[in-house]
Amino acid sequence: MSTTPRGTLKMDWITIGLYSLFVILGWFNVYAASTRDTDFFSHLLDFSNNYGKQFIWIISSGLLAAIIIALDSKFLEFISYGVYGLAILGLFAVMLFGQEVNGAKSWFEIGNVRIQPTEFAKIGTAMALAKFMSSYNFSLDSIQQRFIAILIILVPAVLIIKQHDTGSALVFSSFLLVFYREGMSPLYLVILAALAILSIMALTLSPLIVI
């Protein structure tokens, strides 16, 4: 997705189409895991089940995405740091007032609806990082600018780890791919991949005792 000289967004419809396809397939998986009833249409809008709630979020997210796309890109750039700041506040708040689910205190529970600030933190981090790295004369060769860029990613990731939701925190490591696009050495990606492989092996393989 890029911008035209007038500030409007030029859409990458292939990426949007693939993403929409994955969302739909994911929702079908949720539906299949939640019920054995073969009468699909009669239960489509059953909001008391997980697939019904997920359906609401998909529609709501689609409408929100359409509104965002309709906005001028300059406005999105203007609110980027504000969205990031609110996301960080949300991560602090959920540690104090959140609901613990499966050992992770990362949810706000409002009636039958659960909201996870982590998802908003991903959006806020992407917006803040994009604004910072698109600023005039940004360069990863500058230690100060590199430190700030890493800090933008690290702050929400650490807060999410404090919520005992390490899986969600690992998603933030994908932002390092943006650094690679800006000229970071591929060696760092190789090291990161090696660490990820070692972590998975440590979790899945039995301990090896060497005498």
C-alpha positions in Angstrom: 0.0 0.0 0.0 1.5 3.3 -1.1 0.4 7.0 -1.3 -0.2 9.1 -4.3 0.9 12.8 -4.5 -2.5 13.9 -3.2 -2.1 11.8 -0.1 -4.7 9.1 -1.0 -3.9 5.5 -0.7 -3.0 3.2 -3.6 -4.2 -0.2 -2.7 -2.4 -3.5 -3.2 -5.5 -5.6 -4.1 -3.6 -8.8 -4.3 -2.4 -8.6 -0.7 -5.9 -7.5 0.5 -7.5 -10.4 -1.4 -5.1 -12.9 0.1 -5.6 -11.5 3.6 -9.4 -11.6 3.2 -9.2 -15.2 2.0 -7.1 -16.2 5.1 -9.6 -14.4 7.4 -12.5 -16.3 5.8 -10.7 -19.6 6.0 -9.8 -18.9 9.6 -13.4 -18.1 10.5 -14.6 -21.4 8.9 -12.1 -23.2 11.1 -13.5 -21.5 14.2 -17.0 -22.5 13.0 -16.0 -26.1 12.3 -14.3 -26.4 15.8 -17.3 -24.9 17.6 -20.2 -27.0 16.2 -21.1 -30.3 14.6 -24.3 -29.0 13.1 -24.3 -29.2 9.3 -27.1 -26.5 9.0 -24.7 -23.7 8.4 -27.0 -20.8 7.6 -29.4 -21.3 10.5 -26.5 -20.9 13.0 -24.5 -18.2 11.1 -25.6 -15.4 13.3 -25.6 -17.2 16.6 -23.7 -14.6 18.6 -23.7 -16.7 21.7 -20.9 -18.9 20.2 -17.3 -18.1 19.4 -17.9 -18.2 15.6 -20.8 -15.7 16.0 -18.7 -13.3 18.0 -15.8 -13.7 15.5 -18.2 -12.9 12.7 -19.1 -9.6 14.4 -15.4 -8.7 14.7 -14.7 -9.6 11.1 -17.6 -7.3 9.9 -16.6 -4.5 12.3 -12.9 -4.7 11.3 -13.9 -4.6 7.6 -16.0 -1.5 8.1 -13.2 0.1 10.2 -10.6 -0.7 7.5 -12.9 0.9 4.8 -13.1 4.1 6.9 -9.3 4.2 7.4 -8.7 3.7 3.7 -11.0 6.6 3.0 -9.0 8.9 5.2 -6.2 11.0 3.9 -2.8 9.4 4.6 -1.5 12.6 6.1 -4.2 12.3 8.8 -3.1 8.7 9.6 0.5 10.0 9.8 -0.6 12.8 12.2 -2.3 10.4 14.6 0.3 7.7 14.5 2.1 8.6 17.8 -1.2 9.2 19.5 -2.5 5.8 18.6 0.8 4.2 19.8 0.6 6.1 23.1 -3.0 5.0 23.7 -2.0 1.4 22.9 0.8 1.5 25.5 -1.6 2.9 28.1 -4.0 0.1 27.2 -1.2 -2.5 27.9 -0.5 -0.9 31.3 -4.2 -0.8 32.2 -4.8 -4.4 31.3 -2.1 -5.5 33.7 -4.0 -3.7 36.5 -7.6 -4.2 35.6 -7.6 -7.0 33.0 -9.1 -10.5 33.1 -6.7 -13.5 33.3 -7.4 -16.1 30.7 -5.2 -19.3 30.4 -2.6 -17.8 32.6 -2.3 -14.5 30.6 -3.7 -11.3 32.1 -4.2 -9.6 28.7 -7.9 -9.2 28.3 -10.6 -6.6 29.2 -13.9 -8.3 29.7 -17.0 -6.3 29.1 -20.1 -8.4 29.4 -19.7 -11.3 27.0 -17.1 -9.4 25.0 -13.3 -9.7 25.5 -10.9 -7.1 24.1 -7.2 -7.7 23.9 -5.1 -4.5 23.9 -2.3 -6.4 22.4 -4.0 -6.4 19.0 -4.3 -2.6 19.1 -0.6 -2.4 20.2 0.4 -4.2 17.0 -1.4 -1.5 14.9 -0.1 1.3 17.0 3.5 0.0 16.8 3.3 -0.4 13.0 2.0 3.2 12.6 4.6 4.7 15.0 7.5 2.8 13.4 6.3 3.7 9.9 6.1 7.4 10.8 9.5 7.5 12.5 11.3 5.5 9.8 9.8 7.7 7.1 11.0 10.9 8.7 13.5 13.1 7.0 17.0 11.8 6.9 16.2 8.7 8.9 19.1 6.2 8.7 19.8 2.9 10.5 23.5 4.0 10.5 22.6 6.4 13.2 22.9 4.7 16.6 20.5 7.1 18.2 17.8 6.6 15.5 18.3 2.8 15.5 17.9 2.8 19.3 14.6 4.7 19.1 13.3 2.4 16.4 14.1 -0.7 18.5 12.6 1.0 21.5 9.3 1.6 19.7 9.1 -2.2 19.2 10.6 -3.2 22.5 8.3 -1.3 24.9 5.0 -3.0 23.9 6.7 -6.4 23.5 8.1 -6.2 27.1 4.7 -5.1 28.5 3.0 -8.1 26.7 5.7 -10.5 28.1 4.8 -9.1 31.6 1.3 -10.2 30.9 2.6 -13.8 30.4 1.6 -13.7 26.8 5.0 -14.5 25.2 3.4 -15.9 22.0 1.9 -12.5 21.2 5.1 -10.7 22.1 7.1 -12.8 19.6 4.9 -11.3 16.8 6.7 -8.0 17.3 10.0 -9.6 16.2 8.5 -9.5 12.7 9.0 -5.7 12.7 12.7 -6.4 12.3 12.0 -7.2 8.7 11.4 -3.5 8.2 14.9 -2.8 9.4 16.2 -5.3 6.8 14.3 -3.4 4.1 16.0 -0.2 5.3 19.5 -1.7 4.9 20.1 -3.8 8.0 22.6 -6.6 7.5 21.0 -10.0 6.7 23.3 -11.5 9.4 20.9 -10.2 12.1 18.0 -12.1 10.5 20.1 -15.3 10.3 20.9 -14.9 14.1 17.3 -14.2 14.9 16.1 -17.3 12.9 18.7 -19.5 14.6 17.5 -18.3 18.1 13.9 -19.0 17.1 14.8 -22.5 16.0 16.8 -23.2 19.2 13.8 -21.9 21.3 11.4 -24.2 19.5 13.8 -27.2 19.9 14.2 -26.4 23.6 10.4 -26.5 24.0 9.7 -29.6 22.0 12.7 -31.9 22.5 13.4 -34.0 25.6 16.4 -32.9 27.7 19.7 -34.6 26.6 21.9 -35.6 29.4 25.6 -35.9 28.5 27.8 -37.8 31.0 
